[in-house]
Amino acid sequence: MNNLTWLDVNKIAIELYVAFPDIDPQWISFPDLHKKICGLEGFIGDSNKSNEQILEAIQMLWIEEYE
């Protein structure tokens, strides 16, 4: 697996879908989403470099994968 950073929103969404198939991303809070992203294998992004726009983009892509 390649290393992931906050700019890899599509790849992160796919990894979340694979890692957490039973979670409906529509209902996940941003703090919980942030924690799950930072815990993904291969994630090397700085945990302090995320923001609401990035988390929202990842969440929307994850919802697309989930549906």
PyRosetta script that sets phi, psi and omega in degrees:
from pyrosetta import init, pose_from_sequence

init()
pose = pose_from_sequence("MNNLTWLDVNKIAIELYVAFPDIDPQWISFPDLHKKICGLEGFIGDSNKSNEQILEAIQMLWIEEYE")
pose.set_psi(1, 139.7)
pose.set_omega(1, 177.2)
pose.set_phi(2, -77.3)
pose.set_psi(2, 157.4)
pose.set_omega(2, 175.9)
pose.set_phi(3, -71.7)
pose.set_psi(3, 138.9)
pose.set_omega(3, -178.9)
pose.set_phi(4, -108.2)
pose.set_psi(4, 142.3)
pose.set_omega(4, 172.4)
pose.set_phi(5, -126.2)
pose.set_psi(5, 177.6)
pose.set_omega(5, -178.3)
pose.set_phi(6, -61.5)
pose.set_psi(6, -19.7)
pose.set_omega(6, -179.7)
pose.set_phi(7, -79.2)
pose.set_psi(7, -13.0)
pose.set_omega(7, -177.7)
pose.set_phi(8, -90.4)
pose.set_psi(8, 53.7)
pose.set_omega(8, -172.3)
pose.set_phi(9, -60.5)
pose.set_psi(9, -40.7)
pose.set_omega(9, 179.8)
pose.set_phi(10, -65.0)
pose.set_psi(10, -46.4)
pose.set_omega(10, -179.2)
pose.set_phi(11, -65.2)
pose.set_psi(11, -39.7)
pose.set_omega(11, 178.8)
pose.set_phi(12, -62.3)
pose.set_psi(12, -44.1)
pose.set_omega(12, 179.8)
pose.set_phi(13, -59.8)
pose.set_psi(13, -41.6)
pose.set_omega(13, 178.8)
pose.set_phi(14, -66.5)
pose.set_psi(14, -43.2)
pose.set_omega(14, 179.3)
pose.set_phi(15, -62.5)
pose.set_psi(15, -39.5)
pose.set_omega(15, 177.3)
pose.set_phi(16, -63.8)
pose.set_psi(16, -42.6)
pose.set_omega(16, 179.1)
pose.set_phi(17, -60.0)
pose.set_psi(17, -42.1)
pose.set_omega(17, 179.8)
pose.set_phi(18, -71.0)
pose.set_psi(18, -42.2)
pose.set_omega(18, -174.8)
pose.set_phi(19, -75.5)
pose.set_psi(19, -30.0)
pose.set_omega(19, -174.9)
pose.set_phi(20, -131.5)
pose.set_psi(20, 65.1)
pose.set_omega(20, -174.9)
pose.set_phi(21, -65.2)
pose.set_psi(21, -21.3)
pose.set_omega(21, -177.6)
pose.set_phi(22, -92.3)
pose.set_psi(22, -1.2)
pose.set_omega(22, -179.1)
pose.set_phi(23, -95.7)
pose.set_psi(23, 126.7)
pose.set_omega(23, 173.4)
pose.set_phi(24, -83.8)
pose.set_psi(24, 109.3)
pose.set_omega(24, -174.0)
pose.set_phi(25, -65.9)
pose.set_psi(25, -13.5)
pose.set_omega(25, 178.4)
pose.set_phi(26, -63.4)
pose.set_psi(26, -27.6)
pose.set_omega(26, -173.5)
pose.set_phi(27, -107.2)
pose.set_psi(27, 8.0)
pose.set_omega(27, -177.8)
pose.set_phi(28, -82.4)
pose.set_psi(28, 139.6)
pose.set_omega(28, 177.5)
pose.set_phi(29, -80.0)
pose.set_psi(29, 156.2)
pose.set_omega(29, 179.0)
pose.set_phi(30, -62.3)
pose.set_psi(30, -40.1)
pose.set_omega(30, 177.1)
pose.set_phi(31, -61.2)
pose.set_psi(31, -40.0)
pose.set_omega(31, 178.9)
pose.set_phi(32, -69.0)
pose.set_psi(32, -40.5)
pose.set_omega(32, 177.4)
pose.set_phi(33, -60.6)
pose.set_psi(33, -45.5)
pose.set_omega(33, 178.8)
pose.set_phi(34, -57.5)
pose.set_psi(34, -45.7)
pose.set_omega(34, -179.1)
pose.set_phi(35, -62.9)
pose.set_psi(35, -42.1)
pose.set_omega(35, -179.3)
pose.set_phi(36, -66.9)
pose.set_psi(36, -40.4)
pose.set_omega(36, 178.7)
pose.set_phi(37, -62.9)
pose.set_psi(37, -48.5)
pose.set_omega(37, -178.4)
pose.set_phi(38, -62.9)
pose.set_psi(38, -24.1)
pose.set_omega(38, -180.0)
pose.set_phi(39, -89.6)
pose.set_psi(39, -4.4)
pose.set_omega(39, 179.7)
pose.set_phi(40, -65.3)
pose.set_psi(40, 141.2)
pose.set_omega(40, 176.0)
pose.set_phi(41, -63.0)
pose.set_psi(41, 129.0)
pose.set_omega(41, 179.1)
pose.set_phi(42, 90.7)
pose.set_psi(42, -3.5)
pose.set_omega(42, 178.8)
pose.set_phi(43, -79.1)
pose.set_psi(43, 121.8)
pose.set_omega(43, -178.1)
pose.set_phi(44, -119.7)
pose.set_psi(44, 8.2)
pose.set_omega(44, 180.0)
pose.set_phi(45, -66.6)
pose.set_psi(45, 152.7)
pose.set_omega(45, 176.6)
pose.set_phi(46, -73.0)
pose.set_psi(46, 122.5)
pose.set_omega(46, -176.3)
pose.set_phi(47, -61.4)
pose.set_psi(47, -19.5)
pose.set_omega(47, 179.8)
pose.set_phi(48, -89.8)
pose.set_psi(48, -1.3)
pose.set_omega(48, -175.0)
pose.set_phi(49, -98.4)
pose.set_psi(49, 3.6)
pose.set_omega(49, 178.3)
pose.set_phi(50, -85.3)
pose.set_psi(50, 164.9)
pose.set_omega(50, 173.8)
pose.set_phi(51, -149.6)
pose.set_psi(51, 176.1)
pose.set_omega(51, -175.0)
pose.set_phi(52, -61.5)
pose.set_psi(52, -36.9)
pose.set_omega(52, -179.8)
pose.set_phi(53, -64.2)
pose.set_psi(53, -43.1)
pose.set_omega(53, 179.4)
pose.set_phi(54, -65.1)
pose.set_psi(54, -46.5)
pose.set_omega(54, -179.4)
pose.set_phi(55, -62.8)
pose.set_psi(55, -39.6)
pose.set_omega(55, 179.3)
pose.set_phi(56, -65.7)
pose.set_psi(56, -41.4)
pose.set_omega(56, 178.3)
pose.set_phi(57, -61.9)
pose.set_psi(57, -44.0)
pose.set_omega(57, 178.8)
pose.set_phi(58, -64.1)
pose.set_psi(58, -43.6)
pose.set_omega(58, 180.0)
pose.set_phi(59, -61.1)
pose.set_psi(59, -43.9)
pose.set_omega(59, -179.7)
pose.set_phi(60, -63.0)
pose.set_psi(60, -41.5)
pose.set_omega(60, 178.4)
pose.set_phi(61, -67.6)
pose.set_psi(61, -36.8)
pose.set_omega(61, 178.1)
pose.set_phi(62, -65.0)
pose.set_psi(62, -41.3)
pose.set_omega(62, 178.1)
pose.set_phi(63, -60.4)
pose.set_psi(63, -41.0)
pose.set_omega(63, 177.4)
pose.set_phi(64, -61.1)
pose.set_psi(64, -41.6)
pose.set_omega(64, 178.2)
pose.set_phi(65, -65.4)
pose.set_psi(65, -40.3)
pose.set_omega(65, -175.6)
pose.set_phi(66, -66.6)
pose.set_psi(66, -36.7)
pose.set_omega(66, -177.5)
pose.set_phi(67, -79.1)
pose.dump_pdb("model.pdb")
